[in-house]
Amino acid sequence: MLENDPWEYSLYIPNDPRAVTICRRTLRLILTMHGLIGLVDTAELLATELVSNAVRHTKGPAALRVRWAAGVLRVGAWDASPEPPEPPGSLEQVTELEEGRGLALVRACSDLWGWQPLARGGNRGKYVWCDLVAV
């Protein structure tokens, strides 16, 4: 059963590779508790890519934000770098690469994705997000 009431969670993380696993497991718990089991695997993959990029390519803190509204799950990562993300290549172009597949996976597996500049607590940065539509 899918919930109709909107909700949102934010998890602020240090610049630490272990935070990626913490975010992934927290996201799984959130979605399970809200009855969105069907979205868990894809959402975990997308969150892993977004949070990994935030931790790997920036020096400051980051955050995972998960929002549910009107049958759409938005998963996003905020980081302290105002630099836009590199545009993703097609999944076919990047499958053999060691790096640079993250946003191609996000584009291929989500219904919509994007990014925007964002200020939080006096810090400038960006928010990279993707949407999954529940069916």
C-alpha positions as CSV (number, residue, x, y, z in Angstrom):
1,M,0.0,0.0,0.0
2,L,1.4,3.4,-1.0
3,E,1.1,6.4,1.3
4,N,-0.7,9.4,0.0
5,D,0.6,11.9,2.6
6,P,3.9,13.6,1.6
7,W,7.0,13.2,3.8
8,E,10.7,14.1,3.7
9,Y,13.9,12.9,5.4
10,S,17.4,14.5,5.4
11,L,20.5,12.7,6.5
12,Y,23.6,15.0,6.9
13,I,26.8,13.1,6.4
14,P,30.6,13.8,6.8
15,N,32.9,13.6,3.8
16,D,33.6,9.9,4.5
17,P,33.2,6.9,2.1
18,R,31.5,4.9,4.9
19,A,28.6,7.5,4.7
20,V,27.6,6.0,1.4
21,T,26.7,2.6,3.0
22,I,25.0,4.4,5.9
23,C,22.8,6.4,3.4
24,R,22.0,3.3,1.4
25,R,20.9,1.3,4.5
26,T,19.0,4.3,6.0
27,L,17.1,4.7,2.7
28,R,16.2,1.0,2.6
29,L,14.7,1.4,6.1
30,I,12.8,4.5,5.3
31,L,11.2,3.0,2.2
32,T,10.4,-0.3,3.9
33,M,8.7,1.5,6.8
34,H,6.7,3.6,4.3
35,G,5.6,0.5,2.3
36,L,7.6,1.4,-0.8
37,I,9.4,-2.0,-1.1
38,G,9.0,-2.0,-4.9
39,L,11.2,1.1,-5.1
40,V,14.0,0.0,-2.7
41,D,16.5,-1.6,-5.1
42,T,16.4,1.1,-7.7
43,A,16.4,3.9,-5.1
44,E,19.4,2.3,-3.3
45,L,21.3,2.2,-6.6
46,L,20.5,5.8,-7.4
47,A,21.2,7.1,-3.9
48,T,24.6,5.2,-3.9
49,E,25.6,7.0,-7.1
50,L,24.5,10.4,-6.0
51,V,26.0,10.2,-2.5
52,S,29.2,8.6,-3.8
53,N,29.7,11.5,-6.2
54,A,29.1,14.0,-3.4
55,V,31.7,12.3,-1.1
56,R,34.2,11.6,-3.9
57,H,34.2,14.9,-5.8
58,T,33.9,17.4,-2.9
59,K,35.7,18.2,0.3
60,G,32.9,19.3,2.6
61,P,29.9,17.8,4.2
62,A,27.0,16.4,2.2
63,A,23.4,15.3,2.7
64,L,21.0,12.7,1.4
65,R,17.4,13.9,1.0
66,V,14.5,11.6,0.3
67,R,11.0,13.0,-0.4
68,W,7.7,11.3,-1.2
69,A,4.8,13.3,-2.7
70,A,2.0,12.6,-5.2
71,G,3.3,9.1,-6.1
72,V,6.9,10.3,-6.8
73,L,10.0,9.5,-4.8
74,R,12.7,12.1,-5.1
75,V,16.2,11.0,-4.0
76,G,18.9,13.7,-3.9
77,A,22.3,14.5,-2.6
78,W,23.5,18.0,-1.5
79,D,27.2,18.8,-1.5
80,A,29.2,21.8,-0.7
81,S,30.6,22.3,-4.2
82,P,28.7,24.8,-6.4
83,E,30.3,23.3,-9.5
84,P,27.7,21.6,-11.8
85,P,28.0,17.8,-12.2
86,E,29.7,16.5,-15.4
87,P,27.0,15.8,-18.0
88,P,26.4,12.1,-18.2
89,G,27.2,10.1,-21.3
90,S,24.9,7.4,-22.5
91,L,25.0,4.1,-20.6
92,E,26.4,2.4,-23.7
93,Q,29.3,4.9,-23.9
94,V,30.3,4.5,-20.2
95,T,29.8,0.7,-19.5
96,E,33.5,-0.1,-19.9
97,L,34.8,2.9,-17.9
98,E,36.2,2.6,-14.4
99,E,34.7,6.0,-13.4
100,G,32.1,8.3,-14.8
101,R,29.2,5.9,-14.9
102,G,27.2,7.3,-12.0
103,L,25.1,9.9,-13.6
104,A,24.6,7.8,-16.7
105,L,23.1,5.1,-14.4
106,V,21.0,7.8,-12.7
107,R,19.7,9.0,-16.1
108,A,19.0,5.5,-17.3
109,C,17.3,4.2,-14.1
110,S,15.2,7.2,-13.0
111,D,12.2,8.8,-14.6
112,L,13.7,12.3,-14.3
113,W,16.9,13.8,-13.0
114,G,18.5,17.2,-12.6
115,W,20.6,19.5,-10.4
116,Q,20.3,23.0,-9.0
117,P,22.5,25.4,-7.1
118,L,21.6,25.3,-3.4
119,A,22.6,27.2,-0.3
120,R,22.2,25.5,3.1
121,G,23.2,26.9,6.4
122,G,25.2,29.7,4.8
123,N,27.1,27.2,2.6
124,R,26.8,27.3,-1.1
125,G,26.6,24.0,-3.0
126,K,24.4,22.0,-5.3
127,Y,21.6,19.5,-5.1
128,V,21.6,16.6,-7.6
129,W,18.3,14.7,-7.6
130,C,16.3,12.0,-9.4
131,D,12.7,10.9,-9.4
132,L,11.1,7.5,-9.4
133,V,7.4,7.3,-10.2
134,A,5.6,4.6,-8.3
135,V,3.4,2.4,-10.4
